Structure formats: C-alpha cells, structure tokens
Amino acid sequence: MISIGALLVMFVVGTVLPINLGILAFVATFAVGTASLGLTEDEIFEGFPAKLFVTIVGVTYLFSVARRNGTIDWLVAAGVRLVRGKVELIPWVLFLVAALLTAFGTFTPAAVAILAPIGMNFAYRYKLNPLVVGMMVISGGHAGAFSPLAVSGALVLGLVDETDLQVSAVALFSASFVINLVLSILTYALLAKRPAPLIEGAAEAADDEDVAVSGRPDWRQWLTLASLVALVVGALGFHLEIGFLALAAGALLALVDMKRQEKAVDGVSWSTLLLVAGMMTYIAMLEKAGIIEKISEHAADLGAPLIVALLLCFTVAITSAFASSTAILTAIIPIAVPLLLSSHLSAAGLIAALAVSTTIVDTSPFSTNGALVLSNARGVDTRRFYRQVIGYTGGIVVLGPVVAWGALVLPWA
C-alpha cells in the first residue's frame, strides 16, 4: 500500500505543483524500493528504460534539427497553402498537418504549440469557430501520435514488448487515427456553424507572418525530407532501431549545417524524457516487487473482464484530463497486462482503447494542449471560450471511453 500511496501522491503533487513527475518518480523509486520493498540499487536501475530513452532522444533531436533548418515550417506552410479560396478546409488541413508532424516523431504538445497559434489566427481572420479549429488541431496531433515513430507510440509498444503480449504497431496507429478522425468529423459537423464567443467590436487582423507561405525547399530541407523517408523505410521495412536511425539522421543534418544546428540538442524533449524514464523505472520496481500483479488480481475480482476494461478506460480518461497522459499510459498498461493474459480480451484492442482514452481528453484546459489552444485564441470572450472548452472536454470524458471500449474491446472479446 505504501508504494501505491506514493504513486498517488506523485500524481497529485506533480499536477498541483510545477515539478516534473519524473523527478518525483526517481526519488520515490529509491525511497520506496530500498526502505519498503528491500530492493538493491542494482535491482532498481534494471528498470531504467534505456531503449526507450534512446528512441525519444533520437526522434525529438531529429525534429529539433528539422525545425531549425525550416523543414517543419515549410511543411506547415505547404499545408496552409492548400486552403487558399477554400476557407472551410482550414481545420482539416491543420488536422492532417498535425497528424503528419506527430506521426514522424514530433511530440504532440510540440506539434500543437506550432499549429495552435496559426489555427487560432486563421479562425479569427476567416471567422471560423475557434473551438472547432483548436480541438481539431489537438485531435490531429493525437491521430498520428501512436505511429511507431512517435514518442507515444514508441512508449506503448516498448511497454508491450516487455511482456508476453503482441500488439501490432499498425493496429495501434490505425485505432488512434480512425477514432480521432471520427471525433473531428463530429466536431466539425456539430459545431462548425455555431457562432464563436467573440468580443463585441473586436476587429484586429491576423498577422501576415501567420499565413505566409514559403517557396520551394532548399537543399537542406530536401535532405531532411529524404532522411525522414529513410527513417520510415529503415524502421518499418528493415526493423532497424528507430532511436539510432533518428540520431544518425539528425547528426548528418547537423554536420552539413553546423552553424544553424549548434543548439539543436536544446530541442530534445528533456522534460518528457525525465517523466517517462522516472515513471517507467518506478513501475518496473513495482513489477519486480509483485505489486502490479496483486493490483491486477484485485481488478480482475471486480467482475467480468469486459467490465474491468471499461472501468480502466474511464479511470485513465478522468485522470488524464487533469494529469500527464504520458505518465498515465506508463502506469496503466502494466496493470492491464495480467488481465489480458488471464482473459479472452484482445490485447491490441484493450491497449489501443487505453491509449485512446488516455489521450483523447487532452483537450482539457488543464492539459498542455488545451491550454495552448485557450491561450492562443484571438478576439474571443476568454471566460465563455473557457466554458466551451470545459464542456467539450466533459463530453469526451463521458463518451470517449465508451466509444473506445465499444469499438476496440467489445467486438474482439
């Protein structure tokens, strides 16, 4: 109970106070592991996720290099160019660009940080509903977030690889993409025509730089695009390690553009690395001590596996609306593994449902993505827009887990 209590305290403190949850997890791993569970330091360090560490460093470093040489800006501009004369397509272009960015390794909050200001300015300039634009940017980011090249996809697949289960990378990616696409279709159909909560008399024009379109890619950007294609081919076609491929590609691009890439390493998502490494080390300690197995046994005693799966989906959705999705995923998947091994539930179905339920609620203004949309909205009544975002997120928290469970778990049980 001490180890579970420490986990709950970590989530609360990490959510309320501005301290990285990974730091708390490392401290708790050492304190609980040695004082309460009787583990040695060597046994504790065995749980450090070295492979995943390299993967996240690699893909975020490559993304940082691509951002600094203008490739990411060119991709965004190329997508924006498609909406000239077709204003109604703006949310869909942003959805697809966000999905493309995250599918190729951009961490979802980073993709939203790039596109939210652009989307909110477009919404203001062309009188689109900012709620629709902002939520579709977030959904697009999550649509691509579980590709094997993405941080979240690598995290989930890495967790599963350490078990006796098998989950197809294509199935995980497809499930997230389809559900987020359906959510965006419903969002657009139901809300696109509704009036935005504009401030009366607001008439500020969008900045020209937000809608500017660059020309043809230069040789550095062509080389970056070729590197991204090679990364996909090497990882998916030849099953080479994604992290090392991304580091090699990033190093090559940095060598041919040393002045611009001198500080590319600053773009590595160190806060995410700290969070994931700390949480996975803590969870590994709980597994070694048999805590995860005991929790799963108690969960199984609650009723039929299908009902337990639904409860897990609701639990992660509610928690993730206020806490880190990455941390929730890291904690919940090991708990679900014994349930899958002792039942006829589909491993791919439940893992995908948990992944979707955890991330789909990141529209919350208490999450990084939702906060980015809220803070970049222009010309709106902030209080009314905040209430709209809260209401939208509440609907997803209620319906999202049911849809994920009904579409991904129930049919294959």
C-alpha positions in Angstrom: 0.0 0.0 0.0 2.9 2.3 0.6 4.1 2.0 -3.0 0.6 2.7 -4.4 0.1 5.6 -2.0 3.4 7.1 -3.1 2.2 6.8 -6.7 -1.0 8.7 -5.9 0.9 11.4 -4.0 3.3 11.8 -7.0 0.3 12.3 -9.4 -1.2 14.9 -7.1 2.0 16.8 -6.3 3.1 16.7 -10.0 -0.3 18.0 -11.1 -0.6 20.8 -8.5 3.0 22.0 -8.2 5.4 22.9 -11.0 7.7 20.0 -10.6 8.4 17.2 -13.1 6.7 14.0 -12.2 9.7 12.0 -13.4 11.9 13.6 -10.7 9.4 12.6 -8.0 9.2 9.1 -9.5 13.0 8.7 -9.3 13.1 9.9 -5.7 10.1 7.6 -4.8 11.7 4.7 -6.6 14.8 4.9 -4.4 13.0 5.6 -1.2 10.2 3.0 -1.5 12.4 0.4 -3.3 15.1 0.4 -0.6 13.2 1.3 2.6 9.9 -0.5 2.0 10.5 -3.3 -0.7 14.0 -4.2 0.2 15.5 -3.9 -3.3 19.1 -3.1 -4.0 20.2 -0.2 -6.1 21.3 -2.5 -8.9 17.8 -4.1 -9.0 16.2 -0.7 -9.1 18.4 0.5 -12.0 17.5 -2.6 -14.0 14.1 -1.0 -14.6 15.6 2.1 -16.4 14.2 2.1 -20.0 17.4 2.6 -21.9 15.9 1.6 -25.3 13.0 4.0 -25.0 15.4 6.7 -23.7 17.4 6.5 -27.0 14.2 6.4 -29.1 12.8 9.6 -27.5 16.2 11.4 -27.6 16.6 10.4 -31.3 13.2 11.4 -32.6 13.0 14.7 -30.6 16.5 15.6 -31.7 15.7 14.9 -35.3 12.6 17.1 -35.0 14.6 19.9 -33.4 17.1 19.8 -36.4 14.2 19.8 -38.9 12.6 22.7 -37.1 15.8 24.7 -37.1 16.5 24.2 -40.8 13.0 25.3 -41.7 11.6 21.9 -42.8 8.8 21.9 -40.3 7.8 25.5 -41.2 7.9 24.5 -44.9 5.6 21.5 -44.2 3.2 23.7 -42.3 3.2 26.4 -45.0 2.6 23.8 -47.7 -0.4 22.6 -45.9 -1.7 26.1 -45.3 -1.3 26.9 -49.0 -3.9 24.3 -49.8 -6.8 26.3 -48.3 -6.5 29.4 -50.5 -10.0 30.2 -51.6 -11.4 27.2 -49.5 -11.7 28.5 -46.0 -13.8 25.6 -44.8 -10.8 23.3 -45.4 -8.6 25.1 -42.9 -9.4 22.9 -39.9 -8.9 19.8 -42.0 -5.5 20.9 -43.3 -4.4 21.7 -39.7 -5.7 18.2 -38.7 -3.7 16.5 -41.3 -0.5 18.6 -40.8 -0.7 17.9 -37.0 -1.1 14.2 -37.7 1.8 14.2 -40.1 4.1 16.0 -37.6 3.3 13.7 -34.7 3.4 10.5 -36.9 7.0 11.4 -37.8 8.2 11.9 -34.2 7.1 15.3 -33.1 5.8 15.2 -29.5 2.1 16.1 -29.5 2.4 19.2 -27.4 5.2 20.5 -29.6 3.0 20.0 -32.7 0.1 21.7 -31.0 2.4 24.5 -30.0 3.4 25.0 -33.6 -0.1 24.9 -35.1 -2.3 26.4 -32.4 -1.2 30.0 -33.0 -1.6 29.5 -36.7 -5.0 27.9 -36.3 -6.3 30.5 -33.9 -5.3 33.3 -36.2 -7.0 31.7 -39.1 -10.1 31.2 -37.0 -10.1 34.9 -36.2 -9.2 36.1 -39.7 -11.8 34.0 -41.5 -14.5 34.0 -38.7 -14.3 30.3 -38.1 -15.3 28.7 -34.8 -12.1 28.7 -32.7 -13.3 25.8 -30.7 -13.6 23.6 -33.8 -10.2 24.7 -35.1 -8.4 24.3 -31.8 -9.9 20.9 -31.0 -9.2 19.6 -34.5 -5.5 20.6 -34.1 -5.4 18.5 -30.9 -7.2 15.6 -32.5 -4.9 15.7 -35.4 -1.9 15.6 -33.1 -3.3 12.5 -31.4 -4.3 10.9 -34.7 -0.7 10.5 -35.6 0.7 10.1 -32.0 0.8 6.4 -31.9 2.8 5.6 -35.0 5.9 3.6 -34.2 8.0 6.7 -35.0 6.1 8.8 -32.5 7.0 9.3 -28.8 3.7 7.9 -27.5 3.7 5.1 -30.0 7.2 4.1 -29.1 6.3 4.3 -25.4 3.3 2.0 -25.7 5.0 -0.5 -28.0 8.0 -0.5 -25.7 5.9 -1.3 -22.7 4.2 -4.1 -24.5 7.4 -5.6 -25.9 8.5 -6.2 -22.3 5.5 -8.6 -21.8 4.3 -11.8 -23.4 1.7 -9.9 -25.3 1.8 -8.9 -29.0 0.3 -5.7 -30.3 0.6 -4.7 -33.9 2.0 -1.2 -34.5 -0.3 -0.8 -37.4 -3.3 -1.7 -35.3 -2.4 0.8 -32.6 -1.8 3.6 -35.0 -4.9 2.8 -37.1 -7.2 2.7 -34.0 -6.0 6.1 -32.8 -6.1 7.7 -36.2 -9.7 6.5 -37.0 -11.2 7.4 -33.6 -9.6 10.9 -33.7 -10.8 11.3 -37.3 -14.3 10.4 -36.4 -14.2 12.8 -33.4 -13.1 15.6 -35.7 -15.8 14.8 -38.2 -18.4 15.0 -35.5 -16.8 18.2 -34.0 -16.9 19.9 -37.4 -20.4 18.7 -38.3 -22.0 19.7 -35.0 -20.0 22.9 -34.1 -18.6 24.5 -37.2 -21.7 26.6 -37.9 -22.1 27.7 -34.3 -21.1 31.3 -33.5 -17.8 31.9 -31.8 -17.8 33.7 -28.4 -16.3 36.9 -29.9 -15.6 40.1 -28.0 -18.0 42.7 -29.3 -16.2 45.1 -31.6 -13.0 43.1 -31.9 -11.6 43.6 -35.4 -7.8 43.0 -35.2 -6.4 41.4 -38.4 -4.3 38.3 -38.3 -0.6 38.8 -38.6 0.7 38.4 -42.1 3.5 36.1 -40.9 1.0 33.6 -39.7 -0.4 33.0 -43.2 2.8 33.4 -45.2 3.8 30.6 -47.5 7.4 29.8 -48.2 8.7 28.8 -51.6 10.5 25.6 -52.7 12.5 23.7 -50.2 16.3 24.4 -50.2 18.8 21.6 -50.3 18.9 21.2 -46.5 15.1 20.8 -46.4 15.2 18.2 -49.3 17.9 16.3 -47.4 15.8 16.4 -44.2 12.7 15.1 -46.1 14.8 12.4 -47.6 16.1 11.5 -44.1 12.6 11.2 -42.8 11.7 8.9 -45.6 14.8 6.8 -45.0 13.9 6.7 -41.3 10.4 5.3 -42.1 11.8 2.7 -44.6 14.6 1.6 -42.2 12.3 1.3 -39.2 9.3 -0.3 -40.8 10.8 -2.1 -43.8 14.0 -3.4 -42.2 13.1 -3.3 -38.5 16.1 -1.2 -37.5 16.1 0.6 -34.2 14.3 3.9 -34.6 16.2 5.8 -32.0 19.6 5.1 -33.5 18.3 5.8 -37.0 16.9 9.2 -35.9 20.2 10.1 -34.1 22.2 9.2 -37.2 19.9 11.3 -39.4 20.0 14.2 -37.0 23.8 14.1 -36.8 24.1 14.0 -40.6 21.8 17.0 -40.9 23.7 18.9 -38.2 27.1 18.2 -39.7 26.0 19.8 -43.1 24.5 22.8 -41.3 26.7 23.3 -38.2 26.1 27.0 -37.6 22.3 26.7 -37.6 22.3 23.4 -35.6 24.7 24.3 -32.9 21.9 24.3 -30.3 19.7 21.7 -31.8 20.2 19.5 -28.8 18.3 22.1 -26.7 15.2 20.9 -28.7 15.3 17.4 -27.2 12.3 16.9 -25.0 14.2 16.5 -21.8 11.1 17.1 -19.6 9.4 14.2 -21.4 12.4 12.0 -21.1 12.6 12.7 -17.4 8.9 12.0 -16.9 8.9 8.7 -18.9 12.2 7.4 -17.5 11.2 8.2 -13.9 7.7 6.7 -14.2 8.9 3.5 -16.1 11.6 3.0 -13.5 9.1 3.2 -10.7 6.6 0.9 -12.5 9.4 -1.6 -13.1 10.2 -1.5 -9.4 6.6 -2.3 -8.6 6.6 -5.2 -11.1 9.7 -6.6 -9.6 8.2 -6.5 -6.1 4.9 -8.1 -7.4 2.8 -5.1 -6.7 1.4 -4.8 -10.2 0.4 -8.4 -10.2 -1.5 -8.0 -7.0 -3.3 -4.9 -8.3 -4.3 -6.7 -11.4 -5.7 -9.7 -9.4 -7.8 -7.3 -7.4 -9.0 -5.6 -10.6 -10.0 -9.0 -12.0 -12.0 -9.8 -8.9 -14.2 -6.7 -9.6 -16.2 -8.6 -12.2 -16.2 -9.7 -15.8 -13.0 -8.7 -17.8 -15.1 -6.6 -20.2 -16.5 -4.5 -17.3 -13.0 -4.2 -15.8 -11.7 -3.0 -19.2 -14.4 -0.3 -19.3 -13.6 0.8 -15.8 -9.9 1.1 -16.7 -10.8 3.2 -19.8 -12.9 5.6 -17.7 -10.2 5.8 -15.0 -7.5 6.8 -17.4 -9.8 9.3 -19.2 -10.8 11.1 -16.0 -7.3 11.1 -14.5 -5.6 12.2 -17.7 -7.9 15.2 -18.0 -6.0 16.6 -15.0 -2.6 14.9 -15.2 0.1 13.8 -17.6 -1.2 11.5 -20.3 2.3 10.0 -20.7 2.5 9.2 -17.1 -0.9 7.7 -17.0 -0.1 5.4 -20.0 3.1 4.3 -18.3 1.2 3.4 -15.2 -1.9 1.8 -16.6 -0.6 -0.6 -19.3 1.4 -2.8 -16.9 -1.7 -3.1 -14.7 -3.8 -4.2 -17.8 -1.2 -6.9 -18.8 -2.2 -9.6 -16.3 -5.9 -9.0 -17.1 -5.2 -9.6 -20.7 -3.1 -12.7 -20.0 -5.9 -14.2 -17.9 -8.8 -13.4 -20.2 -10.0 -13.6 -23.7 -9.8 -9.9 -24.3 -7.9 -8.7 -27.4 -4.5 -7.4 -26.3 -4.4 -5.0 -29.3 -7.9 -3.9 -28.6 -7.6 -3.1 -24.9 -4.1 -1.5 -25.3 -5.4 0.7 -28.1 -8.6 1.6 -26.1 -6.5 2.6 -23.1 -4.2 4.7 -25.3 -7.1 6.5 -27.0 -9.0 7.0 -23.7 -5.9 8.5 -22.1 -5.0 11.0 -24.9 -8.4 11.9 -26.3 -9.2 14.0 -23.3 -6.1 16.2 -23.7 -8.5 18.9 -25.0 -8.8 19.8 -21.3 -7.6 23.4 -20.4 -5.7 21.7 -17.6 -3.6 19.8 -20.1 -0.8 21.4 -22.2 -2.7 21.0 -25.4 -5.9 22.5 -24.2 -4.0 25.3 -22.5 -2.2 26.1 -25.8 -5.5 26.4 -27.6 -7.0 28.5 -24.9 -4.1 30.9 -24.6 -3.8 31.4 -28.4 -7.5 32.2 -29.1 -7.9 35.7 -30.5 -10.8 38.1 -30.3 -12.9 35.8 -28.0 -14.5 36.2 -24.7 -12.0 34.2 -22.6 -14.5 33.1 -19.9 -17.1 31.9 -22.4 -14.4 30.2 -24.5 -13.0 28.5 -21.4 -16.5 27.2 -20.6 -16.9 25.9 -24.1 -13.5 24.0 -23.9 -14.6 22.6 -20.5 -17.9 21.5 -21.8 -16.3 19.9 -24.9 -13.8 18.0 -22.7 -16.6 16.9 -20.4 -18.4 15.3 -23.3 -15.3 13.5 -24.4 -14.6 12.2 -20.8 -18.1 10.8 -20.7 -18.4 9.4 -24.2 -14.7 8.8 -25.3 -14.0 5.7 -23.1 -17.4 4.2 -24.1 -16.6 4.6 -27.8 -13.0 3.3 -27.4 -14.2 0.3 -25.4 -17.2 -0.4 -27.7 -15.1 -0.1 -30.9 -11.8 -1.7 -29.8 -12.5 -4.1 -26.9 -16.1 -5.3 -27.2 -16.1 -6.6 -30.8 -12.9 -8.7 -30.2 -13.7 -10.1 -26.7 
